[in-house]
Amino acid sequence: MFNWAGLAGIIVFYIAILLVGLWAAWKRKKELQNAEEDTEELMLAGRNLGVFVGILTMTATWVGGGYINGSAEETYKAGLVWTQAPFGYSISLALGGIFFAHKMREEGYTTMLDPLQARLGRVMGGLLFIPALLGELFWSAAILGALGTTINVILHLDEYVDYGNTLSIALSAAIAVFYTLFGGLLSVAYTDVIQLICIFIGLWFSIPFAMTNEAFTTLDISENDWIGSVEPHYAGVWFDYAMLLICGGIPWQVYFQRVLSSKSPRRSQLLSYAAAGGCIFLAIPAVLIGAIAKGTKWEMTEYGRTPTGDDTRFVLPLVMQYLTPEWVAFIGLGAVSAAVMSSADSSVLSSSTMFSRNIYQQIFRPRASEREIIIVMKIAILVNATVACVIAINVPSIYGLFFLCSDLVFVILFPQLLTVVHVPRLANTYGSMLAALVGLVLRLAGGESLLGLPATVRYWWYSDTDGQLFPFRTFAMVCSLCTLVVTSFCVEKLFSSGTLPSRLDFARSFDREDSEATGLNYRQQQQDLQKNGIDNYGMTETTGL
């Protein structure tokens, strides 16, 4: 039977999100008045986000459909101890505030890739755009995938419309893209406020009704083990995922876009700390819903069977659909759907910002006008949203995507960003190239079941039944970091001592004296870029030691 109440809930909340996004776009246009639209205004909201909006939009960096649906799913399947995303990303935001936010905002960067290009060269920095792009696309796909499953549970679209899941994903992405094209980060930030309010009200409002349903038994862990446990032989896997989320949660443009849009370096830190607490708080209802699903006798509901296999993806919408009254499901499911759609805009905007800024402008068109960059950015928004939709439709596991989207970012980008921001003298183009290659090879050698990629290297403690039990992702990241530092140091010594002739410095990393090269700050490099254009290698002359 078609759920008309659910459809009404989705329509109401979608309209609310769309109107808020368009209102923010109108507000931005009004503030600009007759002034020409510029990239900083579109990408970073003029670096003028207020505290309240800033905290909520920073929290929404991670709290979205994949986060909420995935946390409920994993609590139901494996227990709270394996639901690491809330804790991992919360710690990640706190560490980002401590070690990265102040430095990045103080320097006045526009994207996360700016310090990498300033130190390693425009081409090498452009290559590092690839893992950053893949991360954002996988994250967007996880969000849209969560949306498709939620709407299917509510409306049973597949029973009435061919390709109902595809239709729901495409429609939601189209709405998000529409207001993002006009309002940029400001529209995204204001819809994030509505998103978090929707999640807070919708989830908490549903819990009492679900717990009083006759099919629900208890939350007592002696009878309903929703806490779970970590067996000794899985300790390495647990640690690997924890490091993936904590360290791999830092080098994301979707996070740094908020950091760099803050009014001051100190405020960017404040927003990070507040968002860390918000991530934990907003995960509580999702975890409780997963625990409620674990303690429910599903045979007593209209659903008629215990969710297993791929059905575990539907745990959160199933609880709302079958354990709460129809009018409660109207609020809860509509709110969650709107929140999921609102999250998609952040990742799409972030990846498009990096492309227009760090690829198109920095490498191909250093003298491009503001208008030209904005046009390219809007085209990139459309392309990236389309690609994310395709991934969401074809990859089944929400929580699997949730982890997969951080892998390449963790292994390749984190070591590079950490070194460039904190010890730039230990990083140059040659070390960066080899480090990225080492990290990529070691990570892919471990295999990836979601992509059908077999394990070509069986790391320590490998099991034929359980796969890699050694924390191979963390191992690959550490190897990449060590390769970057050691190779950069050795190459610098070889060139500075004359062992290697300067003609072999194809990346032009050592054209200037150490003090002169490292003395140029980021703003000066950008002025030189605009004035002199681009050299034959696509590298700045100040990338070396």
C-alpha positions as CSV (number, residue, x, y, z in Angstrom):
1,M,0.0,0.0,0.0
2,F,1.4,3.4,-1.0
3,N,2.3,5.5,2.0
4,W,0.7,8.9,1.3
5,A,1.6,10.3,4.8
6,G,5.2,9.5,4.1
7,L,5.1,11.2,0.8
8,A,3.5,14.2,2.4
9,G,6.3,14.3,5.0
10,I,9.0,14.2,2.4
11,I,7.4,16.9,0.3
12,V,7.0,19.2,3.3
13,F,10.5,18.9,4.5
14,Y,12.0,19.0,0.9
15,I,10.2,22.3,0.3
16,A,11.4,23.6,3.6
17,I,15.1,22.8,2.7
18,L,14.7,24.2,-0.8
19,L,13.1,27.5,0.4
20,V,15.8,28.0,3.0
21,G,18.5,27.4,0.4
22,L,16.9,29.8,-2.0
23,W,16.4,32.4,0.7
24,A,20.1,32.2,1.6
25,A,21.0,32.6,-2.1
26,W,18.7,35.7,-2.3
27,K,20.2,37.1,0.9
28,R,23.7,36.7,-0.5
29,K,22.7,38.4,-3.8
30,K,21.1,41.3,-1.8
31,E,24.3,41.8,0.3
32,L,26.4,41.9,-2.9
33,Q,24.0,44.5,-4.4
34,N,25.7,45.8,-7.5
35,A,29.1,44.3,-6.7
36,E,30.5,41.6,-9.0
37,E,30.2,38.1,-7.7
38,D,33.5,36.7,-6.6
39,T,34.9,33.3,-5.8
40,E,35.6,33.9,-2.2
41,E,31.9,34.9,-1.6
42,L,30.6,31.8,-3.4
43,M,33.2,29.3,-2.0
44,L,33.7,30.7,1.6
45,A,30.6,32.9,2.2
46,G,32.9,35.9,2.3
47,R,34.7,34.4,5.3
48,N,32.0,35.8,7.5
49,L,30.0,32.9,8.9
50,G,28.4,33.7,12.3
51,V,29.0,31.6,15.4
52,F,25.6,29.8,15.5
53,V,25.4,29.0,11.8
54,G,29.1,28.2,11.8
55,I,28.8,25.6,14.6
56,L,25.8,23.9,13.1
57,T,27.3,23.8,9.6
58,M,30.6,22.5,11.0
59,T,28.7,19.7,12.9
60,A,26.8,18.9,9.6
61,T,30.2,18.2,8.1
62,W,29.8,14.6,9.2
63,V,26.2,14.4,10.6
64,G,24.1,13.5,7.6
65,G,22.3,10.6,6.1
66,G,25.2,8.2,5.9
67,Y,26.2,9.1,9.4
68,I,22.7,8.6,10.9
69,N,21.6,5.6,8.9
70,G,25.0,4.0,9.1
71,S,25.2,4.4,12.9
72,A,21.8,2.7,13.3
73,E,22.8,0.0,10.9
74,E,26.1,-0.9,12.5
75,T,24.7,-0.8,16.1
76,Y,22.0,-3.3,15.0
77,K,24.5,-5.5,13.1
78,A,27.7,-5.5,15.3
79,G,27.0,-3.4,18.4
80,L,28.0,0.0,19.7
81,V,31.7,-0.8,20.0
82,W,31.9,-1.3,16.3
83,T,29.9,1.9,15.6
84,Q,33.1,3.9,15.5
85,A,32.0,6.8,13.2
86,P,30.5,9.0,15.9
87,F,33.6,8.7,18.2
88,G,36.1,8.7,15.4
89,Y,34.8,11.8,13.6
90,S,34.2,13.6,16.8
91,I,37.9,13.1,17.8
92,S,38.9,14.0,14.3
93,L,37.1,17.4,14.5
94,A,38.8,18.1,17.9
95,L,42.2,17.3,16.5
96,G,41.6,19.3,13.4
97,G,40.8,22.3,15.6
98,I,44.0,21.8,17.7
99,F,46.5,21.1,14.9
100,F,45.1,22.5,11.6
101,A,42.3,25.0,11.9
102,H,44.3,28.0,13.3
103,K,47.3,27.5,10.9
104,M,45.1,27.1,7.8
105,R,42.8,30.0,8.5
106,E,45.7,32.3,9.5
107,E,47.4,31.8,6.2
108,G,44.3,32.7,4.3
109,Y,44.0,29.6,2.1
110,T,40.9,29.0,0.0
111,T,41.0,25.2,-0.2
112,M,42.7,22.3,1.6
113,L,44.9,21.8,-1.5
114,D,46.4,25.3,-1.4
115,P,49.2,24.6,1.1
116,L,50.1,21.4,-0.8
117,Q,50.3,23.3,-4.1
118,A,52.3,26.1,-2.5
119,R,54.9,23.7,-1.2
120,L,54.9,20.8,-3.6
121,G,54.0,22.6,-6.9
122,R,50.8,23.1,-8.8
123,V,51.0,19.8,-10.7
124,M,51.8,17.6,-7.7
125,G,49.1,19.4,-5.7
126,G,46.8,18.8,-8.6
127,L,47.5,15.1,-8.5
128,L,46.6,15.0,-4.8
129,F,43.2,16.3,-5.9
130,I,42.4,12.8,-7.1
131,P,42.1,11.1,-3.7
132,A,40.4,14.2,-2.3
133,L,37.9,14.1,-5.2
134,L,37.3,10.3,-4.8
135,G,36.7,10.8,-1.0
136,E,34.1,13.5,-1.6
137,L,32.4,11.6,-4.3
138,F,32.1,8.4,-2.2
139,W,30.9,10.5,0.8
140,S,28.2,12.1,-1.4
141,A,27.2,8.7,-2.8
142,A,26.9,7.3,0.8
143,I,24.5,10.2,1.6
144,L,22.4,9.8,-1.5
145,G,22.4,6.0,-1.1
146,A,21.0,6.4,2.4
147,L,18.4,8.7,1.0
148,G,17.3,6.2,-1.6
149,T,16.9,3.4,0.9
150,T,14.9,5.7,3.3
151,I,12.5,6.8,0.6
152,N,12.0,3.3,-0.7
153,V,11.0,2.1,2.8
154,I,8.6,5.0,3.2
155,L,6.9,4.9,-0.2
156,H,7.6,1.5,-1.6
157,L,8.4,3.2,-4.8
158,D,9.8,0.1,-6.5
159,E,6.4,-1.5,-6.2
160,Y,4.7,1.3,-8.2
161,V,7.4,2.9,-10.3
162,D,10.3,1.3,-12.3
163,Y,13.7,2.3,-10.9
164,G,12.1,4.0,-7.9
165,N,15.4,4.1,-6.0
166,T,17.1,5.8,-8.9
167,L,14.3,8.3,-9.2
168,S,14.4,9.3,-5.5
169,I,18.2,9.7,-5.5
170,A,18.2,11.8,-8.7
171,L,15.4,14.1,-7.6
172,S,17.0,14.8,-4.2
173,A,20.4,15.5,-5.8
174,A,18.7,17.9,-8.3
175,I,17.1,19.9,-5.5
176,A,20.4,20.2,-3.6
177,V,22.3,21.2,-6.7
178,F,19.7,23.8,-7.6
179,Y,20.1,26.1,-4.6
180,T,23.8,25.4,-4.3
181,L,24.4,26.8,-7.8
182,F,22.8,30.1,-6.7
183,G,23.9,30.4,-3.1
184,G,27.2,28.6,-2.8
185,L,28.4,28.0,0.8
186,L,25.9,30.4,2.4
187,S,23.0,28.3,1.1
188,V,24.7,25.1,2.2
189,A,25.3,26.5,5.6
190,Y,21.7,27.7,6.2
191,T,20.3,24.4,5.0
192,D,22.7,22.6,7.4
193,V,21.0,24.5,10.2
194,I,17.6,23.1,9.1
195,Q,19.1,19.7,8.6
196,L,20.3,19.4,12.2
197,I,17.1,20.7,13.6
198,C,15.2,18.1,11.5
199,I,17.4,15.3,12.7
200,F,17.2,16.3,16.4
201,I,13.4,16.6,16.3
202,G,12.6,13.7,13.9
203,L,14.8,11.1,15.6
204,W,14.2,11.9,19.3
205,F,10.5,12.3,18.6
206,S,10.3,8.8,17.2
207,I,12.2,6.9,20.0
208,P,9.5,6.9,22.8
209,F,6.9,5.6,20.3
210,A,9.2,2.9,19.1
211,M,10.1,1.8,22.6
212,T,6.4,1.5,23.6
213,N,5.5,-0.7,20.6
214,E,4.4,-4.2,21.6
215,A,7.0,-5.7,19.3
216,F,9.9,-4.1,21.2
217,T,11.3,-6.1,24.1
218,T,14.0,-4.4,26.1
219,L,17.3,-2.4,26.0
220,D,18.7,-4.4,28.8
221,I,22.1,-5.5,27.6
222,S,21.8,-8.9,29.4
223,E,18.9,-9.7,27.1
224,N,19.6,-7.4,24.1
225,D,23.4,-7.2,23.5
226,W,23.5,-4.0,21.5
227,I,26.8,-3.0,23.0
228,G,28.7,-5.8,21.2
229,S,32.3,-6.8,21.8
230,V,35.7,-6.9,20.1
231,E,37.2,-10.4,19.9
232,P,41.0,-10.4,20.5
233,H,41.8,-11.5,16.9
234,Y,39.7,-8.5,15.6
235,A,41.6,-5.9,17.7
236,G,43.8,-5.0,14.7
237,V,40.8,-4.4,12.5
238,W,39.1,-2.3,15.2
239,F,42.2,-0.2,15.6
240,D,42.6,0.2,11.8
241,Y,39.1,1.6,11.4
242,A,39.5,3.9,14.4
243,M,42.7,5.4,12.9
244,L,41.0,5.6,9.6
245,L,38.2,7.7,11.0
246,I,40.3,9.9,13.4
247,C,43.2,10.8,11.1
248,G,41.4,10.2,7.8
249,G,38.6,12.5,9.0
250,I,40.9,15.6,8.9
251,P,42.0,16.2,5.3
252,W,38.6,16.9,3.8
253,Q,37.7,20.0,1.9
254,V,34.1,19.8,3.3
255,Y,35.7,20.4,6.8
256,F,38.3,23.0,5.7
257,Q,35.7,24.9,3.7
258,R,34.0,25.7,7.1
259,V,37.4,26.4,8.8
260,L,38.4,28.8,6.1
261,S,35.0,30.6,6.0
262,S,35.4,31.6,9.7
263,K,35.9,35.2,10.6
264,S,39.2,34.4,12.5
265,P,41.6,31.6,13.2
266,R,40.5,31.5,16.8
267,R,36.8,31.1,15.8
268,S,37.7,28.3,13.4
269,Q,39.1,26.4,16.3
270,L,36.0,27.1,18.4
271,L,33.7,25.8,15.7
272,S,35.7,22.6,15.4
273,Y,35.5,21.9,19.2
274,A,31.8,22.6,19.3
275,A,31.1,20.4,16.3
276,A,33.0,17.5,18.0
277,G,30.5,17.6,20.8
278,G,27.6,18.0,18.3
279,C,28.7,14.8,16.4
280,I,28.5,12.7,19.6
281,F,25.2,14.2,20.7
282,L,23.4,13.7,17.4
283,A,24.6,10.1,17.1
284,I,22.8,9.1,20.3
285,P,19.3,8.8,18.9
286,A,20.6,6.9,15.8
287,V,22.4,4.4,18.1
288,L,19.3,4.0,20.3
289,I,17.2,3.3,17.2
290,G,19.8,0.6,16.2
291,A,19.5,-0.9,19.7
292,I,15.7,-0.7,19.5
293,A,15.8,-2.6,16.2
294,K,18.1,-5.2,17.8
295,G,15.6,-5.8,20.6
296,T,12.5,-5.9,18.4
297,K,10.6,-9.1,17.5
298,W,10.1,-8.2,13.9
299,E,7.8,-11.1,13.2
300,M,5.2,-9.3,15.3
301,T,5.3,-6.2,12.9
302,E,3.8,-5.8,9.5
303,Y,7.4,-6.1,8.1
304,G,7.1,-9.8,9.2
305,R,10.8,-10.8,9.3
306,T,14.1,-9.9,11.0
307,P,16.3,-7.6,8.8
308,T,19.3,-9.5,7.6
309,G,21.9,-9.1,4.9
310,D,21.2,-6.1,2.7
311,D,18.0,-5.4,4.6
312,T,20.1,-4.1,7.5
313,R,20.6,-0.9,5.5
314,F,17.0,-0.1,6.1
315,V,17.1,-0.4,9.9
316,L,16.5,3.2,10.8
317,P,13.6,3.8,8.3
318,L,12.1,0.4,9.2
319,V,11.9,1.3,12.9
320,M,10.1,4.5,12.0
321,Q,7.9,2.9,9.5
322,Y,6.8,-0.2,11.5
323,L,7.3,0.7,15.2
324,T,5.7,4.2,15.3
325,P,2.3,5.6,14.4
326,E,1.8,7.0,10.9
327,W,1.8,10.6,12.0
328,V,5.1,10.1,13.9
329,A,6.6,8.4,10.8
330,F,5.5,11.5,8.9
331,I,7.7,13.7,11.0
332,G,10.6,11.3,11.5
333,L,11.1,9.9,8.0
334,G,10.4,13.2,6.3
335,A,13.0,15.0,8.6
336,V,15.6,12.3,8.0
337,S,15.1,12.4,4.2
338,A,15.4,16.2,4.1
339,A,18.5,16.0,6.3
340,V,20.1,13.5,3.9
341,M,19.4,15.6,0.9
342,S,20.8,18.7,2.6
343,S,24.1,16.9,3.3
344,A,24.7,16.1,-0.3
345,D,25.2,19.7,-1.2
346,S,28.3,20.1,1.1
347,S,30.4,17.4,-0.6
348,V,29.4,18.4,-4.1
349,L,30.3,22.1,-3.4
350,S,33.6,21.1,-1.8
351,S,34.9,18.9,-4.7
352,S,33.8,21.5,-7.2
353,T,35.6,24.2,-5.3
354,M,38.8,22.3,-5.4
355,F,38.5,21.6,-9.1
356,S,37.8,25.2,-10.1
357,R,40.5,26.6,-7.8
358,N,43.3,24.0,-7.7
359,I,43.0,22.4,-11.1
360,Y,41.4,24.8,-13.5
361,Q,42.9,28.1,-12.2
362,Q,46.2,26.9,-10.7
363,I,47.2,24.6,-13.5
364,F,45.4,25.5,-16.7
365,R,44.2,29.1,-16.4
366,P,46.2,31.1,-13.8
367,R,44.9,34.4,-15.2
368,A,41.2,33.3,-15.4
369,S,38.7,35.9,-14.4
370,E,36.5,35.6,-11.3
371,R,33.5,35.1,-13.6
372,E,35.2,32.4,-15.6
373,I,36.2,30.5,-12.4
374,I,32.6,30.7,-11.1
375,I,31.2,29.3,-14.4
376,V,33.7,26.4,-14.2
377,M,32.7,25.8,-10.6
378,K,29.0,25.6,-11.4
379,I,29.6,23.2,-14.2
380,A,31.7,21.0,-11.8
381,I,28.8,21.0,-9.3
382,L,26.6,19.5,-12.0
383,V,29.2,16.9,-13.1
384,N,30.1,15.8,-9.6
385,A,26.5,15.5,-8.5
386,T,25.8,13.3,-11.5
387,V,28.8,11.0,-10.7
388,A,27.8,10.7,-7.1
389,C,24.3,9.7,-8.1
390,V,25.7,6.9,-10.3
391,I,27.9,5.6,-7.5
392,A,24.9,5.7,-5.0
393,I,22.7,3.7,-7.4
394,N,25.3,1.0,-8.1
395,V,27.1,0.4,-4.7
396,P,24.9,-1.4,-2.1
397,S,26.4,-0.8,1.4
398,I,26.0,2.5,3.1
399,Y,28.4,1.8,6.0
400,G,30.8,0.2,3.6
401,L,30.9,3.4,1.5
402,F,31.2,5.3,4.8
403,F,34.6,3.7,5.5
404,L,35.7,3.4,1.9
405,C,35.4,7.1,1.3
406,S,38.1,7.8,3.9
407,D,40.6,5.2,2.8
408,L,42.6,7.0,0.1
409,V,42.2,10.3,2.0
410,F,43.8,8.7,5.1
411,V,46.6,6.8,3.4
412,I,47.7,9.4,0.8
413,L,46.4,12.9,1.8
414,F,46.8,12.8,5.6
415,P,50.7,12.3,5.6
416,Q,51.1,15.0,3.0
417,L,48.9,17.6,4.7
418,L,50.4,16.8,8.1
419,T,54.0,17.3,6.8
420,V,53.3,20.4,4.7
421,V,51.4,22.2,7.5
422,H,53.7,21.4,10.4
423,V,57.2,20.5,9.0
424,P,57.3,21.9,5.5
425,R,61.1,21.7,5.3
426,L,60.7,17.9,5.3
427,A,58.5,17.8,2.2
428,N,59.2,18.4,-1.5
429,T,57.8,17.3,-4.8
430,Y,60.0,14.2,-5.1
431,G,59.2,12.9,-1.7
432,S,55.5,13.6,-2.3
433,M,55.4,11.6,-5.5
434,L,57.0,8.5,-4.1
435,A,55.0,8.7,-0.8
436,A,51.7,8.9,-2.7
437,L,52.7,5.9,-4.9
438,V,53.8,3.8,-1.8
439,G,50.6,4.6,0.0
440,L,48.4,3.7,-3.0
441,V,50.2,0.4,-3.7
442,L,50.2,-0.8,-0.1
443,R,46.5,0.1,0.3
444,L,45.4,-1.5,-2.9
445,A,47.5,-4.6,-2.1
446,G,45.3,-5.2,0.9
447,G,42.2,-5.7,-1.3
448,E,38.7,-4.2,-1.2
449,S,35.7,-6.5,-1.1
450,L,33.3,-3.7,-2.0
451,L,35.1,-3.2,-5.3
452,G,35.8,-6.9,-5.9
453,L,39.5,-6.3,-5.5
454,P,41.3,-9.3,-4.1
455,A,44.1,-9.1,-1.6
456,T,47.4,-9.5,-3.5
457,V,49.4,-9.1,-0.3
458,R,48.5,-11.2,2.8
459,Y,49.6,-9.0,5.7
460,W,50.4,-10.5,9.1
461,W,47.5,-12.5,10.7
462,Y,45.7,-12.9,7.4
463,S,42.7,-15.2,7.6
464,D,41.1,-17.1,4.7
465,T,37.7,-16.5,6.3
466,D,38.0,-13.0,7.8
467,G,40.5,-11.5,5.4
468,Q,43.0,-8.9,6.6
469,L,43.2,-8.8,10.4
470,F,46.4,-6.6,10.5
471,P,45.8,-2.8,10.5
472,F,47.1,-2.5,6.9
473,R,45.5,0.9,6.2
474,T,47.4,2.4,9.1
475,F,50.5,0.6,8.1
476,A,50.2,2.0,4.5
477,M,49.7,5.5,6.0
478,V,52.8,5.3,8.2
479,C,54.9,3.9,5.3
480,S,53.7,6.8,3.1
481,L,54.6,9.3,5.8
482,C,58.1,7.9,6.3
483,T,58.7,7.7,2.6
484,L,57.7,11.4,2.2
485,V,60.1,12.6,4.9
486,V,63.1,10.3,4.2
487,T,62.9,10.8,0.4
488,S,62.5,14.5,0.6
489,F,65.5,14.8,3.0
490,C,67.7,12.6,0.8
491,V,66.8,14.3,-2.4
492,E,67.4,17.7,-0.9
493,K,70.9,16.7,0.3
494,L,71.8,15.2,-3.1
495,F,70.9,18.4,-4.9
496,S,72.3,20.8,-2.4
497,S,75.6,18.9,-2.2
498,G,76.0,18.8,-6.0
499,T,75.9,15.0,-6.1
500,L,72.9,15.4,-8.4
501,P,73.3,18.2,-11.1
502,S,70.6,20.8,-11.1
503,R,69.6,19.9,-14.7
504,L,68.0,16.7,-13.2
505,D,65.7,18.8,-11.0
506,F,62.8,18.4,-13.4
507,A,60.3,19.5,-10.8
508,R,62.3,22.7,-10.3
509,S,62.1,22.3,-6.5
510,F,65.6,23.7,-5.8
511,D,65.9,26.7,-8.0
512,R,66.3,29.2,-5.2
513,E,68.3,29.4,-2.0
514,D,66.6,27.9,1.0
515,S,65.9,31.1,2.9
516,E,64.5,32.8,-0.2
517,A,62.3,29.9,-1.2
518,T,60.8,29.2,2.2
519,G,60.4,32.9,2.9
520,L,57.7,33.5,0.4
521,N,54.3,33.0,1.9
522,Y,51.2,31.7,0.2
523,R,49.7,35.2,-0.7
524,Q,53.0,36.2,-2.3
525,Q,53.1,33.1,-4.4
526,Q,49.5,33.8,-5.6
527,Q,50.5,37.3,-6.6
528,D,53.5,35.9,-8.6
529,L,51.2,33.4,-10.2
530,Q,48.7,36.0,-11.4
531,K,51.5,38.3,-12.6
532,N,53.8,35.8,-14.4
533,G,51.4,33.1,-15.5
534,I,52.6,29.5,-15.5
535,D,55.9,27.9,-16.3
536,N,56.5,25.0,-18.6
537,Y,56.3,22.4,-15.8
538,G,53.2,23.7,-14.2
539,M,55.2,24.1,-11.0
540,T,55.9,27.2,-9.0
541,E,59.6,28.1,-8.6
542,T,59.2,28.2,-4.9
543,T,58.2,24.7,-4.2
544,G,61.4,23.4,-2.8
545,L,63.6,23.8,0.2
